[in-house]
Amino acid sequence: MDRYLTLLCLAPILYTIYRCFTGTSLSRVRGPKPTSFLFGNLPELYQGQAGEADFRWQRLYGDVIRVKGILGVSMLLGDMAFVLTFVLGCRRINLWLLIRKLCHGFLPLPRIISQSHLERRVQSLILNGKSVVWAEGDIHKRQRKILNPGFGGAESRAFLVISQASAERLSMTWSETIEANNGDKVVLDIPSWISRATLDAIAEAAFDIRLGCLRNSDNALAKSYNGMLMNVYGTPSSIQIFIQEALKYIPTSILTYWAKHSSNRRVVRIRETRKVATAIAESMVKEKAEFLLQGKGGRDIFTLLGEYDMRKHKLSDEELYSQMRIILIAGQESTSHTINWTLLELARKPEIQSRLRSEITQHESAIHARGDTQFTASDLDNMLYLNAIIKEALRYHCAAAQVFRVASQDCILPLSRPITTESGELMYEVLVPKGTRIIASVAAYNRNKDMWGEDADVFNPGRWLDGIAKDKKEAATGVYSSLLTFGGGHRACLGWRFAVIEIQAFLVEIVRKFEISLTEKARRIRRESCLVMVPTVEGEVTRGVQLPLAISITPRNRDE
């Protein structure tokens, strides 16, 4: 009797195991046909505009898509629930899962964390060294713990004054340029200005140094960073894509040697940029070391990092320089391009720009009435339309279109809504074998119509005021307004608060003083993917990052 009872109890578990391994597989997930066995679907994915293939495949095949990598290797690309699991973690196949399946999915699952693609880690190592972006596992936990104190709420709010000062210096320079043109509108290449202004801001906030990049376009660091990611990662050929994907098969020691000695122009550019950034980092360390030992220092990130480091977890020199390099490039690139894209949308839609300017004027009057001259962090947070525009820009023009992960062991991917297989069956979950390469499309998630409404493909700040977006808190995934632009989970962007505050400060200063309008070239802007998403001009991609917009003084400021 006991034997039969045991078999009876084991039967549903054995059947569930059978269904796990035979009822779901990558081969049943639909996807586009590869362009070739050698290159798979990767040229279509990486040579088009950022998110272009993701959006098209999402419409054709649903939220989870099978794509082919080099040499016919199957990978998964997806958004929504796919991102929810693999950015934040995936689910282990174990007895708890089987019990949960028998209980109709009401029990929670233990979570394991996926890993980054090896070749992406190698690229990060070559570019910035052993930074928190490169690190995995215990090394990542240790580095993140050291960095966290520098990115808290109080530190982020203190960054506002620095951002405002940098934005004001930018507006003064633009005003001088317009005055030199007899007060008429001028055409400016926006990224070249915004990148220098934001680099000044992050250098002062992070390291308490004044680079002066805005006034000095010959600044070594500014010149080194200007267009670097586009020059290194933009417009890859099919062969370059193949080599990039094949990096995972080459020992790191060989790649490190190659990065030091290769004459390839892209590698040389990385080496030059890293050399300049490291020289500045070493100089700062020498200047500040004595002050830190004496217990002196400000509230900049470097001082906080150094104090914490000396008290608890020692960073090696290489790790320290790596953190400094990644803070500079990440803090400048993603934020500056978000500002660029937002200004482009304001130029495309003058009615949005005008409404924002009215809100700024209204709040500015209230600030002056209470005897203040500057917007506080609370003032900026209370500007509903400003923040709706920022959220919409972060959604519509996400800084990084994709996140790359690898399943660290066999996982079950539960789907929030089923997908249809090639045979027409519905799949409610997918077995993801260990080692499966994942491309989590942030761009597709941020355009998902179930999440953001039927007009998800339209730039519409109104969705954050009275649309579907404000009702999605229960589906919150990322660290900011249910968006995955800053990532989520244990690898979420450390500086997301800094980024939001900086974008607020720059938009208020620019829109308050200037009218932005389109040029003919600005009507031909492409979304180019090169680790971050940058603007280029159709037909002039080889000229690199460009966003030429017409700038003029607002009538109100012209009369002052």
C-alpha positions in Angstrom: 0.0 0.0 0.0 2.8 2.4 0.9 4.5 1.6 -2.4 1.4 2.5 -4.4 0.9 5.7 -2.4 4.5 6.7 -3.1 4.1 6.0 -6.8 0.9 8.0 -6.8 2.6 11.0 -5.2 5.6 10.7 -7.6 3.5 10.5 -10.7 2.5 14.1 -11.1 6.1 15.2 -10.2 7.6 12.9 -12.8 5.1 14.1 -15.4 5.9 17.7 -14.6 9.6 16.9 -15.1 8.8 15.3 -18.4 6.8 18.4 -19.5 9.6 20.7 -18.4 12.1 19.1 -20.6 10.0 18.0 -23.6 7.1 20.4 -23.6 9.2 23.6 -23.8 12.4 24.3 -25.8 14.1 27.0 -27.8 13.3 25.2 -31.0 9.6 25.8 -30.5 10.0 29.5 -30.0 9.3 31.5 -33.2 11.8 33.9 -34.8 13.2 35.3 -38.0 15.1 33.2 -40.5 18.9 33.9 -40.2 20.5 35.8 -43.1 23.3 33.2 -43.1 24.7 30.3 -41.0 27.9 32.3 -40.4 26.3 35.6 -39.1 22.8 34.5 -38.1 20.4 37.4 -37.4 23.1 39.6 -35.9 23.7 41.9 -38.9 20.0 42.7 -39.0 20.0 43.3 -35.2 23.2 45.4 -35.0 23.5 47.2 -38.3 20.1 48.8 -38.4 18.9 51.7 -36.2 18.7 51.0 -32.4 15.6 48.9 -31.6 14.5 48.7 -35.2 14.7 44.9 -35.5 13.5 44.5 -32.0 10.3 46.4 -32.7 9.7 44.6 -36.0 10.3 41.1 -34.6 8.1 41.9 -31.5 5.2 42.7 -33.9 5.7 39.5 -35.9 6.5 37.0 -33.2 5.5 38.3 -29.8 7.4 39.1 -26.6 9.9 36.3 -26.7 11.8 35.6 -29.9 14.4 33.0 -31.0 17.3 34.5 -33.0 20.4 33.0 -34.4 23.9 34.1 -33.4 27.1 33.2 -35.2 27.5 29.6 -36.5 23.8 28.8 -35.9 23.8 29.2 -32.1 20.2 29.9 -30.8 19.6 32.8 -28.6 16.6 34.4 -27.1 15.5 38.1 -27.5 12.5 39.5 -25.7 10.9 42.2 -23.7 8.4 42.5 -20.8 8.3 39.3 -18.7 11.4 38.2 -20.4 13.3 41.2 -19.2 11.6 41.0 -15.8 13.2 37.6 -15.2 16.5 37.8 -16.9 17.5 41.3 -15.9 16.5 40.7 -12.3 17.2 37.0 -12.2 15.8 33.7 -13.5 14.1 30.7 -12.0 15.8 27.4 -11.1 14.3 24.1 -12.1 14.0 22.2 -8.8 11.5 20.5 -6.5 10.1 23.9 -5.4 9.2 24.7 -9.0 7.5 21.3 -9.4 5.4 21.9 -6.2 4.6 25.4 -7.5 3.5 24.1 -10.9 1.2 21.6 -9.1 -0.2 24.5 -7.0 -1.1 26.4 -10.2 1.8 28.9 -9.8 0.8 30.5 -6.5 4.0 29.8 -4.7 7.1 32.0 -5.2 10.3 30.7 -6.8 13.9 30.9 -5.6 15.9 33.3 -7.8 19.3 32.9 -9.4 21.1 35.7 -11.1 22.1 35.5 -14.7 25.5 36.5 -16.0 26.6 39.0 -18.6 27.8 37.9 -22.0 31.5 37.0 -21.8 32.4 39.1 -24.9 30.6 42.1 -23.5 32.6 41.7 -20.2 35.8 41.5 -22.3 34.9 44.7 -24.1 34.2 46.4 -20.8 37.5 45.2 -19.4 39.4 46.6 -22.4 37.6 50.0 -22.2 37.3 50.7 -18.5 39.1 47.9 -16.7 37.8 45.9 -13.7 35.0 48.3 -12.9 31.6 47.6 -11.3 30.1 47.2 -14.8 32.7 44.4 -15.6 32.5 42.7 -12.2 30.3 39.6 -11.4 29.4 37.7 -8.3 31.2 38.5 -5.0 33.5 41.1 -6.7 30.5 43.0 -8.0 28.9 42.9 -4.6 32.0 44.2 -2.9 32.5 47.0 -5.4 28.9 48.0 -5.4 28.9 48.2 -1.6 31.9 50.6 -1.7 30.3 52.8 -4.4 26.8 53.0 -2.9 27.4 55.7 -0.3 28.4 58.2 -3.1 25.1 57.8 -4.9 22.5 58.2 -2.1 19.6 60.6 -2.1 21.4 63.4 -0.2 24.5 63.2 -2.5 22.2 63.3 -5.5 20.4 66.4 -4.3 23.7 68.1 -3.7 24.5 67.5 -7.3 21.7 69.8 -8.3 23.7 73.0 -7.6 26.6 71.7 -9.7 24.3 70.8 -12.6 22.6 74.2 -12.5 25.9 76.0 -12.6 27.1 73.9 -15.5 23.7 74.5 -17.4 24.0 78.2 -16.7 27.5 78.3 -18.2 26.2 76.5 -21.2 23.3 79.0 -21.7 25.7 82.0 -21.3 27.9 80.6 -24.0 24.9 80.0 -26.3 23.6 83.5 -25.6 27.0 85.0 -26.5 27.0 83.0 -29.8 23.6 84.3 -30.7 24.5 87.9 -29.8 27.6 87.6 -32.0 25.1 86.7 -34.8 23.2 89.9 -34.3 20.7 88.2 -32.1 19.5 85.9 -34.9 19.0 82.2 -34.4 22.1 80.0 -34.8 22.5 76.4 -35.7 24.4 74.5 -33.1 25.6 70.8 -33.1 23.9 70.1 -29.8 25.8 66.9 -28.7 29.2 68.6 -28.9 28.0 71.3 -26.4 25.9 69.1 -24.1 28.6 66.4 -23.8 31.2 69.0 -22.6 28.8 70.6 -20.1 27.7 67.3 -18.6 31.4 66.1 -18.4 32.2 69.3 -16.4 29.3 68.5 -14.1 30.1 64.9 -13.4 33.8 65.6 -13.0 33.0 68.2 -10.3 30.4 66.1 -8.6 32.3 62.9 -8.7 35.9 64.1 -8.1 35.7 67.8 -7.1 37.7 68.9 -10.1 36.9 71.7 -12.6 37.8 70.5 -16.1 36.5 73.6 -18.0 35.6 71.5 -21.0 32.7 73.8 -22.0 35.0 76.8 -22.5 38.0 74.8 -23.7 37.0 72.4 -26.5 40.7 71.3 -26.7 40.5 69.8 -23.2 42.2 66.4 -23.5 39.5 64.4 -21.8 36.7 66.1 -23.6 38.4 65.5 -27.0 39.1 61.9 -26.1 35.5 61.2 -25.1 33.9 63.2 -27.9 32.3 60.6 -30.2 34.4 57.8 -28.8 31.7 55.2 -28.5 30.4 55.9 -32.0 34.0 55.6 -33.4 34.6 52.4 -31.6 31.2 50.6 -31.6 29.2 52.3 -34.3 28.3 51.0 -37.8 29.9 47.6 -37.4 30.6 45.4 -40.5 29.4 41.8 -40.5 33.0 40.7 -39.9 33.3 43.0 -36.9 30.1 41.6 -35.5 31.4 38.1 -36.0 34.7 38.9 -34.3 32.9 40.6 -31.4 30.7 37.5 -30.8 33.8 35.2 -31.1 35.7 37.0 -28.3 34.1 34.6 -25.8 36.2 31.8 -27.3 39.5 33.6 -26.9 41.4 33.5 -23.6 41.3 36.8 -21.7 45.1 36.9 -21.5 45.4 36.9 -25.3 42.7 39.5 -25.6 44.5 41.7 -23.0 47.7 41.4 -25.0 45.9 42.2 -28.2 44.2 45.3 -26.7 47.6 46.6 -25.6 49.4 46.1 -29.0 46.8 46.0 -31.8 47.0 48.7 -34.5 43.3 48.4 -35.2 41.9 52.0 -35.3 39.0 51.1 -32.9 41.3 49.5 -30.4 43.8 52.4 -30.7 41.0 54.8 -29.9 40.0 52.8 -26.8 43.7 52.8 -25.7 44.1 56.5 -26.1 40.9 57.3 -24.3 41.8 55.0 -21.4 45.3 56.5 -21.2 43.9 60.0 -20.9 41.3 59.1 -18.3 43.8 57.0 -16.3 46.3 59.9 -16.2 43.6 62.2 -14.8 42.5 59.5 -12.3 46.1 59.0 -11.1 46.6 62.8 -10.7 43.4 63.1 -8.6 44.4 60.2 -6.4 47.8 61.8 -5.6 46.2 65.2 -4.9 43.5 63.8 -2.7 45.3 61.0 -0.8 46.9 63.4 1.7 43.6 65.2 2.4 41.8 61.9 3.0 44.5 60.7 5.4 44.0 63.9 7.3 40.3 63.4 7.4 39.7 66.3 5.0 37.5 66.3 1.9 34.2 67.3 0.5 31.0 65.5 -0.4 32.1 64.4 -3.9 31.9 60.8 -4.8 35.6 60.2 -4.8 36.0 61.5 -1.3 33.2 59.4 0.0 34.5 56.4 -1.9 38.0 56.9 -0.5 36.8 57.3 3.1 34.7 54.2 2.9 37.5 52.3 1.2 40.0 53.1 3.9 37.6 52.2 6.6 36.4 48.9 5.3 36.9 47.3 1.9 40.2 48.1 0.2 40.2 48.7 -3.6 43.2 47.9 -5.6 44.7 50.8 -7.7 43.4 49.2 -10.9 39.9 48.8 -9.4 40.0 52.4 -8.2 41.0 53.8 -11.6 38.4 51.6 -13.2 35.6 53.0 -11.1 36.7 56.5 -11.9 36.8 55.8 -15.6 33.3 54.2 -15.6 31.8 57.0 -13.5 33.1 59.6 -16.0 32.0 57.9 -19.2 28.7 56.5 -17.9 27.8 59.7 -16.0 28.5 61.7 -19.1 27.4 59.6 -22.1 24.0 58.4 -21.1 22.8 61.6 -19.5 24.0 63.9 -22.3 22.4 61.8 -25.0 19.1 61.7 -23.1 19.2 65.5 -23.0 20.0 65.5 -26.8 17.0 63.3 -27.6 14.7 65.3 -25.4 15.7 68.6 -27.1 15.1 66.9 -30.5 11.5 66.0 -29.5 10.9 69.5 -28.2 12.0 70.8 -31.6 9.8 68.4 -33.4 6.8 69.3 -31.2 6.7 73.0 -30.5 3.4 72.7 -28.6 5.2 70.5 -26.0 8.1 72.9 -25.8 5.7 75.9 -25.3 3.7 74.1 -22.6 6.9 73.2 -20.7 8.2 76.8 -21.0 4.9 78.0 -19.5 5.2 75.6 -16.6 8.8 76.7 -16.0 7.7 80.4 -16.0 4.9 79.7 -13.6 7.1 77.9 -11.1 9.9 80.5 -11.5 7.4 83.2 -10.5 6.5 81.3 -7.3 10.2 80.8 -6.5 10.8 84.6 -6.8 7.8 85.4 -4.8 9.2 83.4 -1.8 12.5 85.2 -2.2 14.6 82.5 -3.8 16.5 82.7 -7.1 17.1 79.0 -7.8 14.9 75.9 -8.3 15.3 73.4 -5.4 15.1 69.6 -5.9 11.5 69.8 -4.5 10.6 72.5 -7.0 11.8 70.4 -9.9 10.1 67.3 -8.6 6.8 69.2 -8.4 6.9 70.3 -12.0 4.6 67.6 -13.4 5.0 68.3 -17.1 8.8 68.6 -16.9 9.0 65.2 -15.3 6.4 63.7 -17.7 8.7 64.8 -20.6 11.8 63.3 -19.0 10.1 60.0 -18.3 8.8 59.9 -21.9 12.2 60.7 -23.3 13.7 57.9 -21.1 11.0 55.5 -22.4 11.1 56.5 -26.0 14.8 57.0 -26.4 16.4 54.6 -23.9 20.1 55.2 -23.5 20.9 51.5 -24.0 18.6 49.6 -26.3 19.6 46.1 -25.0 20.9 44.3 -22.0 22.9 41.1 -22.5 22.7 38.1 -20.1 23.5 34.4 -20.0 21.5 31.8 -18.0 23.9 30.5 -15.3 21.9 27.3 -15.1 18.8 25.6 -16.4 15.9 27.9 -15.9 12.1 28.1 -16.4 11.0 31.4 -17.9 7.3 32.0 -17.0 5.5 34.3 -19.4 3.1 36.9 -18.4 1.2 36.2 -21.6 1.6 33.1 -23.8 3.4 33.0 -27.1 2.4 31.0 -30.1 4.8 28.2 -31.4 5.4 27.4 -35.0 2.8 24.7 -34.8 0.2 27.1 -33.5 0.3 25.9 -29.8 0.4 28.3 -26.9 3.5 28.3 -24.7 3.1 29.7 -21.1 6.7 29.2 -20.1 10.0 28.4 -21.8 12.8 26.1 -20.7 16.0 28.1 -20.9 19.0 25.7 -20.8 22.2 26.7 -19.0 24.5 28.8 -21.2 21.7 30.2 -23.3 22.5 33.7 -24.4 19.9 36.3 -23.7 19.3 39.7 -25.3 16.8 41.5 -23.2 15.4 44.4 -25.3 14.9 47.4 -23.2 13.7 49.3 -26.3 11.0 46.8 -27.0 9.9 46.7 -23.3 9.6 50.5 -23.3 7.4 50.3 -26.4 5.2 47.5 -25.3 1.6 48.5 -26.0 0.2 46.4 -23.1 2.4 48.4 -20.8 2.3 51.9 -22.3 -0.9 52.0 -24.4 -1.8 51.8 -28.1 0.2 54.9 -28.9 3.4 53.4 -27.4 5.3 54.2 -30.7 4.5 57.9 -30.3 6.3 60.4 -28.1 3.5 61.5 -25.8 4.3 63.0 -22.4 0.6 63.1 -21.6 0.6 59.4 -20.9 2.4 60.2 -17.6 -0.3 62.7 -16.5 -3.5 61.1 -17.5 -2.7 58.0 -19.6 -2.0 54.4 -19.0 1.6 54.9 -17.7 0.6 56.2 -14.3 -1.4 53.1 -13.5 1.5 50.7 -13.9 3.0 50.8 -10.5 2.0 47.2 -9.9 4.2 46.2 -12.8 7.2 48.2 -11.7 10.4 46.7 -12.7 13.1 49.3 -13.1 14.3 51.8 -10.4 12.4 54.7 -12.0 8.8 54.9 -13.0 8.5 51.2 -14.2 11.1 51.9 -16.9 14.0 49.6 -17.6 16.2 52.5 -19.0 18.2 52.5 -15.8 18.0 48.7 -15.4 16.7 46.9 -12.4 17.7 44.6 -9.6 21.2 44.3 -8.2 22.8 45.7 -11.4 20.6 48.8 -11.7 22.4 52.0 -12.6 24.0 53.5 -9.5 23.7 57.0 -10.7 20.1 57.1 -11.9 19.2 59.8 -9.3 22.1 61.9 -10.5 20.9 61.5 -14.1 17.3 62.6 -13.4 18.4 65.7 -11.5 20.9 66.7 -14.1 18.4 66.3 -16.9 15.9 68.4 -14.9 18.4 71.2 -14.4 19.6 71.4 -18.0 16.1 71.3 -19.5 14.8 74.0 -17.2 17.7 76.3 -18.0 17.7 75.7 -21.8 13.9 75.8 -22.4 13.5 78.8 -20.1 16.0 80.9 -22.2 15.9 79.4 -25.7 13.5 78.3 -28.4 14.6 75.2 -30.2 13.6 74.4 -33.7 14.4 71.8 -36.4 16.9 72.1 -39.2 16.7 70.2 -42.4 19.4 67.8 -41.2 17.5 67.3 -37.9 14.7 65.9 -40.0 17.0 63.1 -41.0 18.2 61.9 -37.6 19.0 58.3 -37.1 19.1 56.4 -33.8 22.5 54.8 -33.9 23.5 52.1 -31.4 27.0 52.0 -30.0 26.6 50.8 -26.4 24.5 53.9 -25.9 22.0 55.3 -28.5 23.3 58.4 -30.2 21.9 60.7 -33.0 23.5 60.7 -36.4 22.3 62.2 -39.7 21.0 59.9 -42.5 23.5 59.9 -45.3 26.3 61.3 -43.0 26.8 58.5 -40.5 30.5 58.4 -41.2 30.7 61.9 -39.8 29.7 60.5 -36.4 27.4 61.9 -33.7 25.4 64.9 -35.0 22.3 66.8 -33.9 22.1 70.2 -35.6 19.3 72.3 -34.1 18.4 76.0 -34.5 18.6 78.0 -31.2 17.2 81.5 -30.6 16.5 83.6 -27.5 12.9 83.4 -26.3 11.0 86.7 -26.7 10.8 87.1 -22.9 14.6 86.8 -22.4 15.3 89.0 -25.5 13.4 91.8 -23.9 15.1 91.5 -20.5 
